[in-house]
């Protein structure tokens, strides 16, 4: 049980680090792709119909 006193703070730190990285990527607009979205709508590359 003594090991939990080490693992819980480490896991909280790593979770916070991941959350901070996620918010940093949102702030840096890493997930925005307006040009790709507009081109993807017009593309016939991915049809819903199965190939025969």
Residue pairs with C-beta under 8 A, 6 or more apart in sequence:
25 31
